[in-house]
Structures are given as C-alpha cells and as structure tokens.
C-alpha cells in the first residue's frame, strides 16, 4: 500500500502533537507547519518533516502542500479573550488560505478542526450536528462558525474532500490552555462551580479526539460531513471536577456562584479590562461562565455511525493519565 503523507497545521500544540503521534503510528509520513517562533518541545521526539510558515501568509503554504494526501488543519486561535480582528485573521483568513493552498496542490482530503462552540451555549443536552448555530458575543465561536461554513461552501467548487471535526472541551497531557490552569486553581483553592456544577459538560480526552481525527482522514463517508467528537459521557462539571480532585487526593471546590451573577461579573470584568487596555484575560469572562454554567453537551451518534468512532480511553483512565502528567510536570 502506498504510504500517505499528511500535513498538520498547528502541529506543535496540544492537539496537533497528539494527532501527529497518532498518524505516525498508523503509517503516515507526517509534515508540520510551524511558525519561526514556535515552541517545538512537544514534538521534539517525533519523526517529522517541518516547514516554517503561517496560515495567515498564503505564500508560505505552497511548498508544504506539495505531494500531500491529507491536510489536518488544527492551527487556530482558541481563547475567550482578544480582539475580533485577530480571531478573524487566524480562524477565517487562515482557514481560507490553507484550504485554497491544499486544493491548488491536489490534496485529497482536508480535515478541519472546528469546535462544538459554533453552537454557542444553548443550555441543551445531546445536540446534534444539524442543531442551530446560535449567535454569540464571542469572537472565537463566531469566527470558527464563519470558517466552517465557508469551507463547506468552498468544497462544492473543488474536487478536494472536506470534513469538519467539532471537539468538545479537550483535556489531557500537554494541555497548557485548560487543564494545567484548572488543576492549579483547584490545588490553590481558587476553583469553584457555577450553578453548583450541575450543568452537563463535554469532556474530550485528547487521545480519543486523535482517534476521531484519524477516522476523518481515512473513511470515505466522512467527506462533506461535520462530526461532534467527545467522550460520549453524561457528566456534570461537578462530577468532572470531583474526579480530578479524587485523583489529585485533594478536596473538591466548595465555592459556587449562580450563573446569572457569574455571567454579569464576567461582563463587568471584560468591560473594565477593555477600558484599561489590558491584553491578558480577566479571571472570569462571559465565555467561561457560559461554558461552566449552562448545559453544553453533544451527541456522538453520527460519529459512531459513520466514522465507527468510539472512545478508546475510558474516563477514569483519562483522568489518571492527565493527573500523572500534571504531577510529573510540577515535580
């Protein structure tokens, strides 16, 4: 069988590095797109061919695409804070540039890593991929939505196959964006619940996500489709947090703030930061309040049916591996 070549944008990050390892383990030759300033520590032990470029610079994307079979577009700005223009530049323009370069190079399949957040925080459970995408005040949600819609429209005019993966709240080893900070807050007693932690959430262990992405790269039925990928759990924020606390051998948080109060406080905090021109995120934002205080839960039935997806790492093991990584990192 001819060896396939995959290009991963954002390969040096949390998700990208796990996807690289998964594709290498299944026989792919793997290329990565990294910026000149990128930290490569997460991929230093992988057999990769790296190219220097930037998804916002279309001229830098031509060379990496040559003779590539599959592109996994992970690169993006995922944050609850920052100017809309920056989100648009990375998430929308970056996706357009990458997809256009891929189509021009004759890439067979383009796998876009989107997010469940394109649906906003509607306060419902078991949402399906066809559920409405609610309008939100959050630049991350809105620009990821624009990018995905553009991508599927673009795919009707080119022979390249397009698939979008919408992960839930991704966690696991190497996660410096969410889990690292969340466990720090739990240990120092600064973590708390919104609405008592009763809202359903959508944990997605990173190795399970990598399995779903691999399926999206290879299975014919994935073409033209979007898929939710989570761990498929019916789980609240309280249960998720208590599981981490138990593995850490600490007491779970006691503090809880009602959702309306948390959302209002986030809005006030954001306004003050904007007024003062502070670029770092506030301690509480409306996005975080919404994620933690409203049901944010998605059905993976479509992924099970069309991709044959099933989480390969169970939740207790995922928590154990994540905390073990955290302990090792913190010494």
Steps between C-alpha positions, in 0.01 A plus 500: 500500500629845409606702802283806555637841588316733736567865577392624842469872568548589865696177544705631792198560722302284741260345249734514201777308675261219597360481147856479364580208727178322401559539126863390529394189691269400215758535224462856378794717405431817694588858419439794725453871449660706777575868542856623536429581867324171584590297808577152365546323834180291469612347168876477554495119516283444190625411150361800313581719201440856614437805283513858622196704409180658623139435404447875470776517235370320191840510323654288777249216446587392146818302567370299801196382295696334218414127468282505811203261517328635812502831685395518865440867573543539875652849511265760640450756772310333785441744783223677687675834477643722229401733213260369235742605225768263625256208526379572147852520360604162642178300500334626182775635275737228620250227412428652160870526418572144611205346317573692180865391507396140565249495215756658267751228586254219433454391862247215527344580838496807723408436864410820681515506879205713603321506833169420665501869597366590152163417660554748781380402847130426446436326832390172339626142508573251223522760224546359150724635225192636321392703805485879453818701545393766748636853463744586780702802613818289494755555219627142527156346442408738220823475301514121524141494374584728205805290414312170499210633294740650247694176482199284415389755241850505351502119479214508247728668245810280536565123485657500849298316767425699815412379849457703819562361847334689786667398829351573838708619799831331423728399787797275563880495522675805346191719550635835616190693392234347725585204722835628622343824625187326630700259715716790625183681609363188671819442696525862614132512599408755234270274295124502535178397333243699312146404589623229734679318216168346393539583129586218264833537323685324216847380599705373208818314587763599247592144399135427427486815289807384307320172422203692364725719287678193360163356397409830335822480297431154362132404492321585172166577672664791686519713187269801511400438862550661841537288813486559874784319674478472879538219753125438474440545873192620686702697752470822699775750574481392865561134413782593263666719764450253786664228290807718453505592870481134602792410275697797638406394854365846586161631608274614216398867479234631736436841346205537264363806320154519336522516121332843459740653753803333338399616151442857619829505689676374186347779294605765755852355520532499121380858475751617757787320325405652165473846653844463654651343187608182681589225251510205742166324564292587809464233767138455395346558156151453360633211290631315806179568689295363209718191454485417870149614581280374215448151361761458226458143383501329160398168347774293335252263332593626152871442561426152633288420197703645212855502639478191717623726779503384857712649781798266545603641840238488776442799726670362817812415301492836322490679837781282638725567200429872509575536871814285466627736230414799717684356801807422291500849350467669839759274662 
